[in-house]
Amino acid sequence: MLSRIKEKILNKERISFEEGIALYNHTNLLEIGELGRLAREIKSGKEKSRWVYWNKNMHLNPTNVCIGRCDFCAFAKLPNEEGAWTYTISEALEKVGKGVSGGAKEVHIVGGLNPKAALPYYIDLLKAIKKEFSALHVKAFTAVEIEFFSKLSKLSFEDTLKQLIEAGLNSMPGGGAEIFSTQVRDDTCPDKIPAETWLEIHGIAHKLGLKTNATMLAGIGEKVEDRIDHMIKLREGQDKSGGFQTFIPLTCHYEDTDIAGKVEPLTSFDKLKNIAISRIMLDNFDHIKAYWIQLGVGLAQMGLNFGADDLDGTVQEENITYAAGSSTRGLKKDFLQTLIEEAGYIPIERDTVYNILEPAV
């Protein structure tokens, strides 16, 4: 089966559901990694297959108050719970200012589903950010948040996005996808929007000119069949709208979550397979990210040899994965570049939409 899959990669033929399952069932990890690297080279070309992208970015989580309950989340708090926060606009601006002073060129904004921090709050926040930091790229709001804003404001998804774009929204992240399987969502995040709505909102964003990312959260009780189904749904969505930039295979962190102890944690073997197989399956996605915040710097570095071509960025003050046990909230530029070079690749500084800021040498 692997020789047939290799032939299809070389011929730029699409990999089927059954072949995706065969990849997960194959026990030789290095052979899967070899196919992931091959798929990356075929996708990007031989020269660019040595490039690894990174950027100078910061995270802003304006509120951790959330009325949705997800078994795999350690970030969310109820409105009056100890540790809950909602920043004022001035408090949020102060944090953004610190990030910009540290070199950030992108702010990644996501938060909880807080009725007191809905569409009007975020319109004011985006306008304030753009007024103060006009050159800063604002990548903000998961599809789950867009649906929440839309529902509270009694606006369509399109009108909600248009208002946010007018206020300063430049692109969207890919969170909230989790696993598209209805059964898995019902078991772990029953309050979250269904897969069809997530895909619909991203399709509308693409129509309006926004680039977005896509994620998959593995290790929440799903089967490998669910992972392949998830990738194929994303692939089909990309065929229709074409606005996805990067796929990010995420891994559940269990500390202080309700799902802890109820599912088998992913091994490093599993995590590297997810990177390689996503590169093989998602032939119409330009980039696969080895997200160091989730994987840890060592495994993310290894992921570059399994088909990933992006490590994310400096990520100043990440809170969501940190709340569930991640030990690192940010990296220095020099260390990030060293990680890439040690793995045998060329670090390429990019902006959010993959314009090259630091040319290859």
Backbone torsions as a table, in degrees:
resi	resn	phi	psi	omega
1	MET	NA	-40.1	-177.7
2	LEU	-63.0	-37.5	179.4
3	SER	-65.2	-36.9	176.9
4	ARG	-66.0	-41.8	178.9
5	ILE	-64.9	-41.7	178.1
6	LYS	-59.9	-42.9	178.7
7	GLU	-61.5	-40.9	179.6
8	LYS	-67.0	-38.7	176.9
9	ILE	-61.3	-46.3	-179.3
10	LEU	-62.2	-34.1	-179.0
11	ASN	-91.2	5.4	-179.5
12	LYS	57.6	40.1	176.1
13	GLU	-96.9	147.3	-176.4
14	ARG	-73.4	138.5	179.9
15	ILE	-86.1	134.8	-174.8
16	SER	-84.1	169.1	175.6
17	PHE	-56.3	-48.8	-177.4
18	GLU	-62.3	-38.3	178.6
19	GLU	-69.3	-34.8	175.1
20	GLY	-62.1	-42.6	177.1
21	ILE	-63.0	-40.8	178.9
22	ALA	-60.7	-37.0	177.4
23	LEU	-63.3	-43.3	178.4
24	TYR	-65.9	-32.3	-177.9
25	ASN	-82.1	-12.8	179.8
26	HIS	-74.0	133.4	-170.7
27	THR	-95.3	-9.8	-179.9
28	ASN	-89.4	99.4	-174.9
29	LEU	-62.9	-38.2	-177.4
30	LEU	-65.7	-34.3	177.1
31	GLU	-68.1	-37.0	175.9
32	ILE	-65.8	-42.1	177.8
33	GLY	-61.5	-38.7	178.0
34	GLU	-61.2	-41.1	178.0
35	LEU	-67.9	-36.7	176.7
36	GLY	-62.2	-43.6	177.7
37	ARG	-64.6	-39.9	178.5
38	LEU	-62.9	-45.5	179.5
39	ALA	-61.2	-37.8	177.6
40	ARG	-64.8	-44.4	-179.4
41	GLU	-64.8	-40.3	178.5
42	ILE	-64.9	-38.0	-177.6
43	LYS	-71.6	-44.6	-170.8
44	SER	-100.2	-15.3	-173.7
45	GLY	92.5	155.0	-171.3
46	LYS	-60.5	-44.6	-177.4
47	GLU	-64.8	-50.1	-176.7
48	LYS	-73.2	-12.8	177.8
49	SER	-69.2	-9.3	175.5
50	ARG	-96.5	-2.1	-179.2
51	TRP	-88.7	141.5	170.2
52	VAL	-129.0	125.9	-174.3
53	TYR	-89.2	149.1	174.1
54	TRP	-152.2	163.7	176.9
55	ASN	-145.9	166.8	176.4
56	LYS	-95.0	107.4	-174.1
57	ASN	-138.0	167.4	176.1
58	MET	-139.4	156.7	175.8
59	HIS	-109.2	142.3	173.9
60	LEU	-131.3	119.6	176.2
61	ASN	-112.6	91.6	-171.6
62	PRO	-64.9	-24.5	177.2
63	THR	-151.2	143.5	172.0
64	ASN	-108.7	7.1	176.0
65	VAL	-74.7	128.8	-175.6
66	CYS	-147.9	128.1	177.8
67	ILE	-87.8	-7.6	173.3
68	GLY	-88.0	144.9	179.7
69	ARG	-120.3	119.0	178.2
70	CYS	-118.2	130.8	-175.6
71	ASP	-61.7	-24.0	-175.2
72	PHE	-97.4	9.8	-175.0
73	CYS	-106.9	130.1	173.8
74	ALA	-109.5	1.4	-174.3
75	PHE	-87.1	-39.0	-170.1
76	ALA	-71.2	144.0	174.3
77	LYS	-130.0	151.3	172.1
78	LEU	-75.9	159.3	-172.1
79	PRO	-51.3	-40.4	-176.4
80	ASN	-106.0	13.2	-177.6
81	GLU	-76.3	146.2	176.2
82	GLU	-59.0	134.0	-179.8
83	GLY	92.3	-2.7	178.2
84	ALA	-73.9	144.9	176.1
85	TRP	-143.3	152.0	167.2
86	THR	-143.3	115.8	-177.4
87	TYR	-73.3	145.0	165.3
88	THR	-71.9	165.6	178.0
89	ILE	-59.0	-41.3	-178.9
90	SER	-66.9	-37.5	177.0
91	GLU	-65.0	-42.4	178.5
92	ALA	-64.3	-42.1	178.9
93	LEU	-62.0	-37.1	178.5
94	GLU	-62.2	-42.3	178.7
95	LYS	-66.2	-41.1	177.7
96	VAL	-62.8	-41.2	178.8
97	GLY	-59.3	-40.8	177.6
98	LYS	-64.0	-39.9	178.4
99	GLY	-64.1	-44.2	179.2
100	VAL	-64.1	-40.0	176.9
101	SER	-61.4	-30.1	177.7
102	GLY	-84.3	3.1	175.1
103	GLY	105.6	-0.1	-176.7
104	ALA	-62.7	135.6	175.7
105	LYS	-112.4	-4.8	178.7
106	GLU	-138.8	137.6	170.2
107	VAL	-114.5	126.9	-179.3
108	HIS	-102.2	112.2	-173.7
109	ILE	-113.2	117.1	169.8
110	VAL	-143.1	153.7	179.9
111	GLY	-155.0	-173.6	178.5
112	GLY	-78.4	171.4	177.4
113	LEU	-87.3	87.9	-173.3
114	ASN	-111.2	113.8	-179.1
115	PRO	-57.6	-22.5	179.3
116	LYS	-91.1	0.4	176.0
117	ALA	-135.1	65.8	-177.1
118	ALA	-106.5	-149.4	-170.8
119	LEU	-56.8	-49.0	-178.9
120	PRO	-59.2	-39.9	178.8
121	TYR	-60.9	-46.6	-175.6
122	TYR	-74.1	-31.0	173.4
123	ILE	-61.7	-45.2	177.5
124	ASP	-62.3	-40.6	-179.2
125	LEU	-65.3	-46.3	-179.7
126	LEU	-62.8	-42.6	178.4
127	LYS	-61.5	-41.2	179.9
128	ALA	-65.5	-41.6	178.9
129	ILE	-62.8	-46.2	-177.6
130	LYS	-68.0	-32.4	177.4
131	LYS	-67.0	-40.0	-175.6
132	GLU	-86.1	-35.0	-174.3
133	PHE	-133.7	72.4	-169.7
134	SER	-62.6	-28.6	-177.2
135	ALA	-85.1	-9.6	-176.2
136	LEU	-73.3	130.4	176.9
137	HIS	-81.3	127.6	-179.8
138	VAL	-103.0	107.1	173.1
139	LYS	-103.9	113.7	-168.2
140	ALA	-149.3	150.1	166.1
141	PHE	76.4	118.3	171.2
142	THR	-73.5	165.2	176.0
143	ALA	-60.6	-29.8	177.7
144	VAL	-63.7	-42.4	177.4
145	GLU	-67.2	-41.0	179.2
146	ILE	-60.3	-43.0	178.2
147	GLU	-63.1	-39.6	179.8
148	PHE	-64.8	-47.9	177.5
149	PHE	-59.2	-43.4	-178.0
150	SER	-61.7	-44.5	-178.2
151	LYS	-65.2	-45.4	-178.7
152	LEU	-68.0	-34.1	-177.1
153	SER	-90.6	-5.3	-178.2
154	LYS	57.3	43.8	177.2
155	LEU	-118.9	157.1	173.1
156	SER	-69.1	162.8	175.8
157	PHE	-58.2	-42.1	-177.7
158	GLU	-64.3	-45.0	-179.7
159	ASP	-67.0	-36.2	176.3
160	THR	-61.0	-47.5	179.4
161	LEU	-64.7	-39.2	179.3
162	LYS	-61.2	-41.1	179.1
163	GLN	-65.0	-39.8	179.4
164	LEU	-69.0	-38.8	177.1
165	ILE	-62.6	-43.6	178.9
166	GLU	-61.5	-32.8	-179.7
167	ALA	-79.2	-17.5	177.4
168	GLY	136.7	3.3	179.0
169	LEU	-66.9	129.9	-178.2
170	ASN	-108.2	-29.9	178.7
171	SER	-163.6	173.9	-179.3
172	MET	-125.1	146.0	172.2
173	PRO	-77.5	-173.3	-174.3
174	GLY	-117.4	15.0	-175.8
175	GLY	-69.3	168.2	177.7
176	GLY	87.1	-6.2	179.5
177	ALA	-73.6	-37.6	-179.6
178	GLU	50.8	-118.4	170.4
179	ILE	-119.8	131.3	-174.0
180	PHE	-70.8	-18.5	179.9
181	SER	-52.1	126.9	179.3
182	THR	-60.2	-40.2	-179.0
183	GLN	-64.1	-45.0	179.8
184	VAL	-64.6	-40.8	179.2
185	ARG	-65.5	-42.1	178.6
186	ASP	-61.9	-35.4	-177.6
187	ASP	-77.3	-32.2	-169.5
188	THR	-116.1	-28.2	-177.1
189	CYS	-149.3	63.1	-173.7
190	PRO	-62.9	-20.6	179.4
191	ASP	-82.6	-10.8	-173.0
192	LYS	-82.0	151.0	-179.2
193	ILE	-59.0	149.0	177.6
194	PRO	-70.4	165.5	-178.3
195	ALA	-55.9	-40.5	-176.6
196	GLU	-61.5	-38.4	179.7
197	THR	-70.7	-40.7	177.2
198	TRP	-57.5	-48.2	-179.0
199	LEU	-66.5	-37.6	178.8
200	GLU	-61.6	-45.8	-177.8
201	ILE	-64.5	-41.3	177.7
202	HIS	-66.2	-37.1	176.6
203	GLY	-62.0	-40.7	177.5
204	ILE	-65.6	-43.1	177.8
205	ALA	-57.8	-42.9	179.0
206	HIS	-63.1	-41.3	179.2
207	LYS	-61.2	-33.1	-179.7
208	LEU	-84.2	0.4	175.5
209	GLY	97.5	5.1	178.2
210	LEU	-85.7	136.3	167.7
211	LYS	-85.5	143.9	179.6
212	THR	-136.9	167.2	173.4
213	ASN	-110.8	176.3	177.2
214	ALA	-141.2	147.6	-178.9
215	THR	-129.1	167.5	167.5
216	MET	-141.7	126.7	179.0
217	LEU	-99.5	105.9	-179.0
218	ALA	-95.0	158.0	178.8
219	GLY	91.4	25.2	179.1
220	ILE	-117.3	25.9	176.4
221	GLY	98.1	7.6	-179.4
222	GLU	-79.3	163.7	172.9
223	LYS	-98.0	164.6	178.0
224	VAL	-63.3	-29.6	176.0
225	GLU	-60.8	-36.4	178.2
226	ASP	-66.5	-37.5	179.4
227	ARG	-66.2	-44.8	179.4
228	ILE	-65.8	-41.3	176.4
229	ASP	-58.7	-41.6	178.4
230	HIS	-59.6	-47.9	-179.6
231	MET	-63.1	-40.6	-178.7
232	ILE	-67.3	-38.4	176.4
233	LYS	-62.6	-40.0	176.3
234	LEU	-65.7	-41.1	179.4
235	ARG	-61.8	-41.8	177.8
236	GLU	-66.7	-39.2	176.7
237	GLY	-63.0	-40.1	178.5
238	GLN	-66.5	-36.4	176.0
239	ASP	-57.7	-36.3	-175.9
240	LYS	-79.6	-44.2	-169.3
241	SER	-114.6	-27.6	171.4
242	GLY	72.2	11.6	-173.6
243	GLY	-101.7	1.2	176.4
244	PHE	-76.5	133.4	177.7
245	GLN	-96.0	-50.2	-166.6
246	THR	-137.2	139.4	171.4
247	PHE	-103.9	133.5	-178.4
248	ILE	-121.7	104.6	175.2
249	PRO	-76.7	110.8	-177.5
250	LEU	-95.9	161.0	179.2
251	THR	-127.7	133.7	-179.4
252	CYS	-66.0	134.3	169.5
253	HIS	-104.7	132.2	-164.0
254	TYR	-101.3	-14.9	-173.9
255	GLU	-58.3	128.0	178.4
256	ASP	63.8	27.0	175.3
257	THR	-111.2	157.9	179.1
258	ASP	-72.0	-20.7	-177.4
259	ILE	-83.9	-12.6	-178.2
260	ALA	-56.6	130.3	179.1
261	GLY	85.1	-8.1	-178.0
262	LYS	-98.8	-17.6	-179.7
263	VAL	-132.7	159.5	176.8
264	GLU	-78.2	123.2	176.6
265	PRO	-62.9	151.5	176.6
266	LEU	-71.8	143.5	172.5
267	THR	-86.3	167.9	174.6
268	SER	-61.1	-34.2	175.6
269	PHE	-56.2	-48.7	179.7
270	ASP	-61.4	-44.0	-175.4
271	LYS	-64.9	-40.7	178.5
272	LEU	-69.9	-35.9	175.0
273	LYS	-61.4	-41.4	179.8
274	ASN	-59.3	-40.1	178.5
275	ILE	-64.6	-51.1	-176.5
276	ALA	-64.1	-45.3	-175.9
277	ILE	-70.2	-34.7	176.3
278	SER	-65.1	-37.6	176.7
279	ARG	-64.1	-38.0	-179.4
280	ILE	-71.2	-41.8	-175.5
281	MET	-77.2	-39.5	-170.9
282	LEU	-92.0	70.0	-175.6
283	ASP	-68.0	-16.0	-179.4
284	ASN	-105.7	11.6	171.4
285	PHE	-101.1	129.4	-177.7
286	ASP	-71.6	-30.7	-170.6
287	HIS	-135.7	145.1	172.1
288	ILE	-122.2	130.2	-174.9
289	LYS	-104.7	131.1	167.8
290	ALA	-94.8	93.4	-169.0
291	TYR	-78.7	103.3	-170.3
292	TRP	-63.2	-29.4	178.3
293	ILE	-58.3	-40.0	-177.9
294	GLN	-84.3	-41.0	-173.0
295	LEU	-87.0	-20.9	-166.8
296	GLY	85.7	152.1	-171.7
297	VAL	-65.6	-35.5	-177.7
298	GLY	-65.9	-48.7	-178.5
299	LEU	-70.8	-34.6	176.4
300	ALA	-62.2	-40.8	177.5
301	GLN	-61.2	-42.6	176.9
302	MET	-63.8	-34.4	-179.1
303	GLY	-60.1	-22.2	178.0
304	LEU	-65.1	-24.1	176.8
305	ASN	-94.3	11.9	176.8
306	PHE	-121.4	14.1	174.2
307	GLY	116.0	-11.3	178.8
308	ALA	-75.2	147.3	178.3
309	ASP	-129.2	15.8	-178.2
310	ASP	-148.1	137.0	177.5
311	LEU	-106.2	6.4	-168.2
312	ASP	70.4	-141.1	-171.0
313	GLY	-141.1	-155.9	-178.0
314	THR	-71.0	-25.8	170.4
315	VAL	47.6	69.1	177.8
316	GLN	-71.6	125.8	171.7
317	GLU	60.7	58.9	172.1
318	GLU	-78.1	135.1	-175.3
319	ASN	-114.8	-30.2	-168.2
320	ILE	-71.2	-53.0	177.8
321	THR	-71.4	-32.9	177.2
322	TYR	-58.2	-38.0	-179.9
323	ALA	-65.2	-24.3	-178.4
324	ALA	-102.1	15.1	170.3
325	GLY	115.9	-2.1	175.3
326	SER	-64.4	141.6	-172.8
327	SER	-96.0	-9.2	-175.1
328	THR	-126.6	135.2	-177.5
329	ARG	-111.7	-4.8	-179.3
330	GLY	-174.8	156.9	178.4
331	LEU	-128.8	151.4	173.6
332	LYS	-78.3	148.9	-179.8
333	LYS	-53.7	-48.0	-175.5
334	ASP	-62.6	-38.5	-179.8
335	PHE	-68.4	-40.2	179.1
336	LEU	-61.6	-43.0	178.6
337	GLN	-66.6	-37.1	178.2
338	THR	-63.8	-40.8	177.0
339	LEU	-55.5	-43.2	-178.3
340	ILE	-68.4	-45.6	-177.5
341	GLU	-66.7	-39.3	178.6
342	GLU	-60.9	-31.2	179.4
343	ALA	-81.0	-2.6	176.6
344	GLY	94.0	20.3	-176.6
345	TYR	-120.2	170.8	-178.5
346	ILE	-103.5	119.3	178.9
347	PRO	-72.3	130.9	-179.5
348	ILE	-124.2	112.6	175.9
349	GLU	-74.6	131.9	-178.2
350	ARG	-125.6	166.9	165.3
351	ASP	-94.7	-172.9	-173.2
352	THR	-63.4	-31.9	-177.3
353	VAL	-104.3	24.6	170.2
354	TYR	69.4	26.6	162.7
355	ASN	-75.4	135.7	-176.1
356	ILE	-80.2	126.5	-179.9
357	LEU	-101.7	-27.4	-180.0
358	GLU	-127.0	100.0	-170.7
359	PRO	-59.5	153.0	175.2
360	ALA	-66.7	147.9	178.9
361	VAL	-121.2	NA	NA
